Amino acid sequence: MLYTGLVVISIFYLVSLARGIKIFLRKHFSISYLILYLCTLEFLPLLLVYNILLI
């Protein structure tokens, strides 16, 4: 049951990430804004959670 929940959450996360990228590309923002968005709002929280779980 736990693994099923993790898979569902991962799928929703990837779908929201894909929608965010699609919005960025549709609005013709600079690619640097996309990289900044991905690093600050998507990858950094995941890295922080990963580091907390390792401790």
mmCIF file of the N, C-alpha and C atoms, coordinates in Angstrom:
data_MODEL
# 
_entry.id   MODEL 
# 
loop_
_atom_site.group_PDB 
_atom_site.id 
_atom_site.type_symbol 
_atom_site.label_atom_id 
_atom_site.label_alt_id 
_atom_site.label_comp_id 
_atom_site.label_asym_id 
_atom_site.label_entity_id 
_atom_site.label_seq_id 
_atom_site.pdbx_PDB_ins_code 
_atom_site.Cartn_x 
_atom_site.Cartn_y 
_atom_site.Cartn_z 
_atom_site.occupancy 
_atom_site.B_iso_or_equiv 
_atom_site.pdbx_formal_charge 
_atom_site.auth_seq_id 
_atom_site.auth_comp_id 
_atom_site.auth_asym_id 
_atom_site.auth_atom_id 
_atom_site.pdbx_PDB_model_num 
ATOM 1   N N  . MET A 1 1  ? 0.824  -1.184 0.000   1.00 0.00 ? 1  MET A N  1 
ATOM 2   C CA . MET A 1 1  ? 0.000  0.000  0.000   1.00 0.00 ? 1  MET A CA 1 
ATOM 3   C C  . MET A 1 1  ? 0.875  1.256  0.000   1.00 0.00 ? 1  MET A C  1 
ATOM 4   N N  . LEU A 1 2  ? 1.969  1.216  0.740   1.00 0.00 ? 2  LEU A N  1 
ATOM 5   C CA . LEU A 1 2  ? 2.864  2.371  0.802   1.00 0.00 ? 2  LEU A CA 1 
ATOM 6   C C  . LEU A 1 2  ? 3.493  2.637  -0.560  1.00 0.00 ? 2  LEU A C  1 
ATOM 7   N N  . TYR A 1 3  ? 3.921  1.580  -1.231  1.00 0.00 ? 3  TYR A N  1 
ATOM 8   C CA . TYR A 1 3  ? 4.544  1.748  -2.541  1.00 0.00 ? 3  TYR A CA 1 
ATOM 9   C C  . TYR A 1 3  ? 3.552  2.273  -3.572  1.00 0.00 ? 3  TYR A C  1 
ATOM 10  N N  . THR A 1 4  ? 2.325  1.832  -3.482  1.00 0.00 ? 4  THR A N  1 
ATOM 11  C CA . THR A 1 4  ? 1.297  2.324  -4.394  1.00 0.00 ? 4  THR A CA 1 
ATOM 12  C C  . THR A 1 4  ? 1.082  3.817  -4.195  1.00 0.00 ? 4  THR A C  1 
ATOM 13  N N  . GLY A 1 5  ? 1.049  4.247  -2.957  1.00 0.00 ? 5  GLY A N  1 
ATOM 14  C CA . GLY A 1 5  ? 0.899  5.670  -2.664  1.00 0.00 ? 5  GLY A CA 1 
ATOM 15  C C  . GLY A 1 5  ? 2.072  6.483  -3.183  1.00 0.00 ? 5  GLY A C  1 
ATOM 16  N N  . LEU A 1 6  ? 3.286  5.950  -3.019  1.00 0.00 ? 6  LEU A N  1 
ATOM 17  C CA . LEU A 1 6  ? 4.471  6.650  -3.528  1.00 0.00 ? 6  LEU A CA 1 
ATOM 18  C C  . LEU A 1 6  ? 4.454  6.752  -5.047  1.00 0.00 ? 6  LEU A C  1 
ATOM 19  N N  . VAL A 1 7  ? 3.987  5.702  -5.708  1.00 0.00 ? 7  VAL A N  1 
ATOM 20  C CA . VAL A 1 7  ? 3.898  5.727  -7.168  1.00 0.00 ? 7  VAL A CA 1 
ATOM 21  C C  . VAL A 1 7  ? 2.877  6.763  -7.614  1.00 0.00 ? 7  VAL A C  1 
ATOM 22  N N  . VAL A 1 8  ? 1.736  6.809  -6.953  1.00 0.00 ? 8  VAL A N  1 
ATOM 23  C CA . VAL A 1 8  ? 0.692  7.778  -7.314  1.00 0.00 ? 8  VAL A CA 1 
ATOM 24  C C  . VAL A 1 8  ? 1.190  9.203  -7.095  1.00 0.00 ? 8  VAL A C  1 
ATOM 25  N N  . ILE A 1 9  ? 1.845  9.453  -5.969  1.00 0.00 ? 9  ILE A N  1 
ATOM 26  C CA . ILE A 1 9  ? 2.385  10.786 -5.702  1.00 0.00 ? 9  ILE A CA 1 
ATOM 27  C C  . ILE A 1 9  ? 3.439  11.151 -6.734  1.00 0.00 ? 9  ILE A C  1 
ATOM 28  N N  . SER A 1 10 ? 4.289  10.206 -7.103  1.00 0.00 ? 10 SER A N  1 
ATOM 29  C CA . SER A 1 10 ? 5.320  10.462 -8.112  1.00 0.00 ? 10 SER A CA 1 
ATOM 30  C C  . SER A 1 10 ? 4.703  10.797 -9.465  1.00 0.00 ? 10 SER A C  1 
ATOM 31  N N  . ILE A 1 11 ? 3.652  10.094 -9.826  1.00 0.00 ? 11 ILE A N  1 
ATOM 32  C CA . ILE A 1 11 ? 2.988  10.364 -11.105 1.00 0.00 ? 11 ILE A CA 1 
ATOM 33  C C  . ILE A 1 11 ? 2.383  11.758 -11.102 1.00 0.00 ? 11 ILE A C  1 
ATOM 34  N N  . PHE A 1 12 ? 1.703  12.129 -10.019 1.00 0.00 ? 12 PHE A N  1 
ATOM 35  C CA . PHE A 1 12 ? 1.134  13.480 -9.930  1.00 0.00 ? 12 PHE A CA 1 
ATOM 36  C C  . PHE A 1 12 ? 2.222  14.544 -9.976  1.00 0.00 ? 12 PHE A C  1 
ATOM 37  N N  . TYR A 1 13 ? 3.341  14.281 -9.332  1.00 0.00 ? 13 TYR A N  1 
ATOM 38  C CA . TYR A 1 13 ? 4.458  15.221 -9.329  1.00 0.00 ? 13 TYR A CA 1 
ATOM 39  C C  . TYR A 1 13 ? 5.007  15.402 -10.745 1.00 0.00 ? 13 TYR A C  1 
ATOM 40  N N  . LEU A 1 14 ? 5.196  14.320 -11.457 1.00 0.00 ? 14 LEU A N  1 
ATOM 41  C CA . LEU A 1 14 ? 5.720  14.404 -12.821 1.00 0.00 ? 14 LEU A CA 1 
ATOM 42  C C  . LEU A 1 14 ? 4.738  15.093 -13.759 1.00 0.00 ? 14 LEU A C  1 
ATOM 43  N N  . VAL A 1 15 ? 3.451  14.852 -13.570 1.00 0.00 ? 15 VAL A N  1 
ATOM 44  C CA . VAL A 1 15 ? 2.445  15.511 -14.403 1.00 0.00 ? 15 VAL A CA 1 
ATOM 45  C C  . VAL A 1 15 ? 2.455  17.014 -14.150 1.00 0.00 ? 15 VAL A C  1 
ATOM 46  N N  . SER A 1 16 ? 2.540  17.413 -12.885 1.00 0.00 ? 16 SER A N  1 
ATOM 47  C CA . SER A 1 16 ? 2.570  18.851 -12.594 1.00 0.00 ? 16 SER A CA 1 
ATOM 48  C C  . SER A 1 16 ? 3.850  19.486 -13.112 1.00 0.00 ? 16 SER A C  1 
ATOM 49  N N  . LEU A 1 17 ? 4.953  18.767 -13.059 1.00 0.00 ? 17 LEU A N  1 
ATOM 50  C CA . LEU A 1 17 ? 6.210  19.271 -13.609 1.00 0.00 ? 17 LEU A CA 1 
ATOM 51  C C  . LEU A 1 17 ? 6.105  19.445 -15.118 1.00 0.00 ? 17 LEU A C  1 
ATOM 52  N N  . ALA A 1 18 ? 5.511  18.481 -15.794 1.00 0.00 ? 18 ALA A N  1 
ATOM 53  C CA . ALA A 1 18 ? 5.335  18.578 -17.247 1.00 0.00 ? 18 ALA A CA 1 
ATOM 54  C C  . ALA A 1 18 ? 4.410  19.734 -17.612 1.00 0.00 ? 18 ALA A C  1 
ATOM 55  N N  . ARG A 1 19 ? 3.360  19.933 -16.833 1.00 0.00 ? 19 ARG A N  1 
ATOM 56  C CA . ARG A 1 19 ? 2.448  21.060 -17.101 1.00 0.00 ? 19 ARG A CA 1 
ATOM 57  C C  . ARG A 1 19 ? 3.159  22.393 -16.901 1.00 0.00 ? 19 ARG A C  1 
ATOM 58  N N  . GLY A 1 20 ? 4.001  22.486 -15.892 1.00 0.00 ? 20 GLY A N  1 
ATOM 59  C CA . GLY A 1 20 ? 4.757  23.712 -15.656 1.00 0.00 ? 20 GLY A CA 1 
ATOM 60  C C  . GLY A 1 20 ? 5.711  24.019 -16.793 1.00 0.00 ? 20 GLY A C  1 
ATOM 61  N N  . ILE A 1 21 ? 6.381  22.995 -17.296 1.00 0.00 ? 21 ILE A N  1 
ATOM 62  C CA . ILE A 1 21 ? 7.289  23.188 -18.431 1.00 0.00 ? 21 ILE A CA 1 
ATOM 63  C C  . ILE A 1 21 ? 6.508  23.598 -19.664 1.00 0.00 ? 21 ILE A C  1 
ATOM 64  N N  . LYS A 1 22 ? 5.343  22.998 -19.867 1.00 0.00 ? 22 LYS A N  1 
ATOM 65  C CA . LYS A 1 22 ? 4.516  23.354 -21.022 1.00 0.00 ? 22 LYS A CA 1 
ATOM 66  C C  . LYS A 1 22 ? 4.067  24.811 -20.951 1.00 0.00 ? 22 LYS A C  1 
ATOM 67  N N  . ILE A 1 23 ? 3.714  25.271 -19.769 1.00 0.00 ? 23 ILE A N  1 
ATOM 68  C CA . ILE A 1 23 ? 3.311  26.674 -19.607 1.00 0.00 ? 23 ILE A CA 1 
ATOM 69  C C  . ILE A 1 23 ? 4.482  27.595 -19.903 1.00 0.00 ? 23 ILE A C  1 
ATOM 70  N N  . PHE A 1 24 ? 5.662  27.241 -19.413 1.00 0.00 ? 24 PHE A N  1 
ATOM 71  C CA . PHE A 1 24 ? 6.838  28.068 -19.681 1.00 0.00 ? 24 PHE A CA 1 
ATOM 72  C C  . PHE A 1 24 ? 7.119  28.158 -21.171 1.00 0.00 ? 24 PHE A C  1 
ATOM 73  N N  . LEU A 1 25 ? 7.018  27.038 -21.854 1.00 0.00 ? 25 LEU A N  1 
ATOM 74  C CA . LEU A 1 25 ? 7.317  27.047 -23.288 1.00 0.00 ? 25 LEU A CA 1 
ATOM 75  C C  . LEU A 1 25 ? 6.249  27.789 -24.078 1.00 0.00 ? 25 LEU A C  1 
ATOM 76  N N  . ARG A 1 26 ? 5.014  27.704 -23.644 1.00 0.00 ? 26 ARG A N  1 
ATOM 77  C CA . ARG A 1 26 ? 3.924  28.377 -24.343 1.00 0.00 ? 26 ARG A CA 1 
ATOM 78  C C  . ARG A 1 26 ? 3.999  29.895 -24.169 1.00 0.00 ? 26 ARG A C  1 
ATOM 79  N N  . LYS A 1 27 ? 4.435  30.355 -23.014 1.00 0.00 ? 27 LYS A N  1 
ATOM 80  C CA . LYS A 1 27 ? 4.491  31.790 -22.726 1.00 0.00 ? 27 LYS A CA 1 
ATOM 81  C C  . LYS A 1 27 ? 5.774  32.436 -23.252 1.00 0.00 ? 27 LYS A C  1 
ATOM 82  N N  . HIS A 1 28 ? 6.659  31.666 -23.842 1.00 0.00 ? 28 HIS A N  1 
ATOM 83  C CA . HIS A 1 28 ? 7.902  32.151 -24.444 1.00 0.00 ? 28 HIS A CA 1 
ATOM 84  C C  . HIS A 1 28 ? 8.810  32.844 -23.435 1.00 0.00 ? 28 HIS A C  1 
ATOM 85  N N  . PHE A 1 29 ? 8.939  32.240 -22.251 1.00 0.00 ? 29 PHE A N  1 
ATOM 86  C CA . PHE A 1 29 ? 9.895  32.727 -21.271 1.00 0.00 ? 29 PHE A CA 1 
ATOM 87  C C  . PHE A 1 29 ? 11.292 32.286 -21.687 1.00 0.00 ? 29 PHE A C  1 
ATOM 88  N N  . SER A 1 30 ? 12.273 32.943 -21.154 1.00 0.00 ? 30 SER A N  1 
ATOM 89  C CA . SER A 1 30 ? 13.655 32.576 -21.424 1.00 0.00 ? 30 SER A CA 1 
ATOM 90  C C  . SER A 1 30 ? 13.952 31.212 -20.805 1.00 0.00 ? 30 SER A C  1 
ATOM 91  N N  . ILE A 1 31 ? 14.848 30.466 -21.428 1.00 0.00 ? 31 ILE A N  1 
ATOM 92  C CA . ILE A 1 31 ? 15.207 29.143 -20.916 1.00 0.00 ? 31 ILE A CA 1 
ATOM 93  C C  . ILE A 1 31 ? 15.890 29.265 -19.559 1.00 0.00 ? 31 ILE A C  1 
ATOM 94  N N  . SER A 1 32 ? 16.532 30.400 -19.304 1.00 0.00 ? 32 SER A N  1 
ATOM 95  C CA . SER A 1 32 ? 17.174 30.586 -17.995 1.00 0.00 ? 32 SER A CA 1 
ATOM 96  C C  . SER A 1 32 ? 16.125 30.660 -16.881 1.00 0.00 ? 32 SER A C  1 
ATOM 97  N N  . TYR A 1 33 ? 14.957 31.222 -17.162 1.00 0.00 ? 33 TYR A N  1 
ATOM 98  C CA . TYR A 1 33 ? 13.877 31.237 -16.173 1.00 0.00 ? 33 TYR A CA 1 
ATOM 99  C C  . TYR A 1 33 ? 13.379 29.823 -15.897 1.00 0.00 ? 33 TYR A C  1 
ATOM 100 N N  . LEU A 1 34 ? 13.330 28.997 -16.919 1.00 0.00 ? 34 LEU A N  1 
ATOM 101 C CA . LEU A 1 34 ? 12.910 27.610 -16.737 1.00 0.00 ? 34 LEU A CA 1 
ATOM 102 C C  . LEU A 1 34 ? 13.904 26.868 -15.852 1.00 0.00 ? 34 LEU A C  1 
ATOM 103 N N  . ILE A 1 35 ? 15.184 27.056 -16.098 1.00 0.00 ? 35 ILE A N  1 
ATOM 104 C CA . ILE A 1 35 ? 16.208 26.402 -15.282 1.00 0.00 ? 35 ILE A CA 1 
ATOM 105 C C  . ILE A 1 35 ? 16.138 26.899 -13.842 1.00 0.00 ? 35 ILE A C  1 
ATOM 106 N N  . LEU A 1 36 ? 15.967 28.199 -13.674 1.00 0.00 ? 36 LEU A N  1 
ATOM 107 C CA . LEU A 1 36 ? 15.845 28.768 -12.334 1.00 0.00 ? 36 LEU A CA 1 
ATOM 108 C C  . LEU A 1 36 ? 14.625 28.198 -11.610 1.00 0.00 ? 36 LEU A C  1 
ATOM 109 N N  . TYR A 1 37 ? 13.513 28.085 -12.310 1.00 0.00 ? 37 TYR A N  1 
ATOM 110 C CA . TYR A 1 37 ? 12.290 27.520 -11.735 1.00 0.00 ? 37 TYR A CA 1 
ATOM 111 C C  . TYR A 1 37 ? 12.510 26.074 -11.309 1.00 0.00 ? 37 TYR A C  1 
ATOM 112 N N  . LEU A 1 38 ? 13.106 25.283 -12.184 1.00 0.00 ? 38 LEU A N  1 
ATOM 113 C CA . LEU A 1 38 ? 13.302 23.870 -11.871 1.00 0.00 ? 38 LEU A CA 1 
ATOM 114 C C  . LEU A 1 38 ? 14.227 23.685 -10.677 1.00 0.00 ? 38 LEU A C  1 
ATOM 115 N N  . CYS A 1 39 ? 15.286 24.469 -10.620 1.00 0.00 ? 39 CYS A N  1 
ATOM 116 C CA . CYS A 1 39 ? 16.246 24.307 -9.531  1.00 0.00 ? 39 CYS A CA 1 
ATOM 117 C C  . CYS A 1 39 ? 15.682 24.763 -8.192  1.00 0.00 ? 39 CYS A C  1 
ATOM 118 N N  . THR A 1 40 ? 14.976 25.877 -8.176  1.00 0.00 ? 40 THR A N  1 
ATOM 119 C CA . THR A 1 40 ? 14.530 26.417 -6.891  1.00 0.00 ? 40 THR A CA 1 
ATOM 120 C C  . THR A 1 40 ? 13.252 25.772 -6.382  1.00 0.00 ? 40 THR A C  1 
ATOM 121 N N  . LEU A 1 41 ? 12.319 25.495 -7.234  1.00 0.00 ? 41 LEU A N  1 
ATOM 122 C CA . LEU A 1 41 ? 11.016 25.024 -6.760  1.00 0.00 ? 41 LEU A CA 1 
ATOM 123 C C  . LEU A 1 41 ? 10.778 23.531 -6.933  1.00 0.00 ? 41 LEU A C  1 
ATOM 124 N N  . GLU A 1 42 ? 11.584 22.865 -7.716  1.00 0.00 ? 42 GLU A N  1 
ATOM 125 C CA . GLU A 1 42 ? 11.338 21.443 -7.954  1.00 0.00 ? 42 GLU A CA 1 
ATOM 126 C C  . GLU A 1 42 ? 12.448 20.563 -7.379  1.00 0.00 ? 42 GLU A C  1 
ATOM 127 N N  . PHE A 1 43 ? 13.692 20.845 -7.716  1.00 0.00 ? 43 PHE A N  1 
ATOM 128 C CA . PHE A 1 43 ? 14.771 19.942 -7.323  1.00 0.00 ? 43 PHE A CA 1 
ATOM 129 C C  . PHE A 1 43 ? 15.304 20.211 -5.923  1.00 0.00 ? 43 PHE A C  1 
ATOM 130 N N  . LEU A 1 44 ? 15.387 21.465 -5.528  1.00 0.00 ? 44 LEU A N  1 
ATOM 131 C CA . LEU A 1 44 ? 15.942 21.793 -4.220  1.00 0.00 ? 44 LEU A CA 1 
ATOM 132 C C  . LEU A 1 44 ? 15.138 21.185 -3.070  1.00 0.00 ? 44 LEU A C  1 
ATOM 133 N N  . PRO A 1 45 ? 13.811 21.276 -3.054  1.00 0.00 ? 45 PRO A N  1 
ATOM 134 C CA . PRO A 1 45 ? 13.067 20.621 -1.961  1.00 0.00 ? 45 PRO A CA 1 
ATOM 135 C C  . PRO A 1 45 ? 13.268 19.103 -1.934  1.00 0.00 ? 45 PRO A C  1 
ATOM 136 N N  . LEU A 1 46 ? 13.383 18.486 -3.102  1.00 0.00 ? 46 LEU A N  1 
ATOM 137 C CA . LEU A 1 46 ? 13.625 17.042 -3.126  1.00 0.00 ? 46 LEU A CA 1 
ATOM 138 C C  . LEU A 1 46 ? 14.988 16.704 -2.545  1.00 0.00 ? 46 LEU A C  1 
ATOM 139 N N  . LEU A 1 47 ? 15.990 17.508 -2.863  1.00 0.00 ? 47 LEU A N  1 
ATOM 140 C CA . LEU A 1 47 ? 17.320 17.278 -2.308  1.00 0.00 ? 47 LEU A CA 1 
ATOM 141 C C  . LEU A 1 47 ? 17.341 17.500 -0.800  1.00 0.00 ? 47 LEU A C  1 
ATOM 142 N N  . LEU A 1 48 ? 16.607 18.482 -0.329  1.00 0.00 ? 48 LEU A N  1 
ATOM 143 C CA . LEU A 1 48 ? 16.541 18.721 1.113   1.00 0.00 ? 48 LEU A CA 1 
ATOM 144 C C  . LEU A 1 48 ? 15.876 17.558 1.840   1.00 0.00 ? 48 LEU A C  1 
ATOM 145 N N  . VAL A 1 49 ? 14.796 17.044 1.304   1.00 0.00 ? 49 VAL A N  1 
ATOM 146 C CA . VAL A 1 49 ? 14.123 15.891 1.917   1.00 0.00 ? 49 VAL A CA 1 
ATOM 147 C C  . VAL A 1 49 ? 15.041 14.678 1.892   1.00 0.00 ? 49 VAL A C  1 
ATOM 148 N N  . TYR A 1 50 ? 15.747 14.482 0.798   1.00 0.00 ? 50 TYR A N  1 
ATOM 149 C CA . TYR A 1 50 ? 16.681 13.362 0.679   1.00 0.00 ? 50 TYR A CA 1 
ATOM 150 C C  . TYR A 1 50 ? 17.774 13.466 1.740   1.00 0.00 ? 50 TYR A C  1 
ATOM 151 N N  . ASN A 1 51 ? 18.332 14.664 1.916   1.00 0.00 ? 51 ASN A N  1 
ATOM 152 C CA . ASN A 1 51 ? 19.379 14.850 2.921   1.00 0.00 ? 51 ASN A CA 1 
ATOM 153 C C  . ASN A 1 51 ? 18.844 14.653 4.332   1.00 0.00 ? 51 ASN A C  1 
ATOM 154 N N  . ILE A 1 52 ? 17.632 15.079 4.599   1.00 0.00 ? 52 ILE A N  1 
ATOM 155 C CA . ILE A 1 52 ? 17.042 14.895 5.927   1.00 0.00 ? 52 ILE A CA 1 
ATOM 156 C C  . ILE A 1 52 ? 16.813 13.413 6.208   1.00 0.00 ? 52 ILE A C  1 
ATOM 157 N N  . LEU A 1 53 ? 16.383 12.670 5.200   1.00 0.00 ? 53 LEU A N  1 
ATOM 158 C CA . LEU A 1 53 ? 16.137 11.240 5.391   1.00 0.00 ? 53 LEU A CA 1 
ATOM 159 C C  . LEU A 1 53 ? 17.429 10.463 5.594   1.00 0.00 ? 53 LEU A C  1 
ATOM 160 N N  . LEU A 1 54 ? 18.544 10.948 5.057   1.00 0.00 ? 54 LEU A N  1 
ATOM 161 C CA . LEU A 1 54 ? 19.820 10.264 5.237   1.00 0.00 ? 54 LEU A CA 1 
ATOM 162 C C  . LEU A 1 54 ? 20.384 10.456 6.640   1.00 0.00 ? 54 LEU A C  1 
ATOM 163 N N  . ILE A 1 55 ? 20.013 11.538 7.292   1.00 0.00 ? 55 ILE A N  1 
ATOM 164 C CA . ILE A 1 55 ? 20.570 11.824 8.629   1.00 0.00 ? 55 ILE A CA 1 
ATOM 165 C C  . ILE A 1 55 ? 19.886 11.002 9.685   1.00 0.00 ? 55 ILE A C  1 
# 
